[in-house]
Amino acid sequence: MTSVTSIKLDDDMKGRVRHLAEARKRTSHWIMREAISQYVEREEKREALRQETLEAWEEFRETGLHATAEEVDKWLESWGTDNQLPSPECQK
């Protein structure tokens, strides 16, 4: 289901959208919908990451379990090699 929503753009932005739409052989409507869609998806991912970070921080505060940066760096450097290391174990 879709519904109509209006958006106010200044003349400069409206012209930029129209110019881009012409260059891409799309409508201004399509350009604006695509821009909003990409923005919302990006911001939803950013918010999910923020929430995961807060949860991880809270878990660390409660348990004290962690892996050192050195351990994680060593593990990440092994990715894609013949000697890929297992993920580091958390410790207090």
GIMO-V552394 format. One line per field, one symbol per residue. ss: DSSP state (H for helix, E for strand, L for the rest). psi: psi as a letter, one per 20 degrees, with the letter a starting at -180 (. if undefined). A space follows every 10 residues. Layout:
ss=???
psi=???
This chain:
ss=LLLLLLLLLL HHHHHHHHHH HHHHLLLHHH HHHHHHHHHH HHHHHHHHHH HHHHHHHHHH HHHLLELLHH HHHHHHHHLL LLLLLLLLLL EL
psi=pqqppqppqr hggghggggg gghilrqhgg gggggggggg gghggghggg ghghgggggg hhhjprqqhg ggggghhipj rilpqqqqqq r.
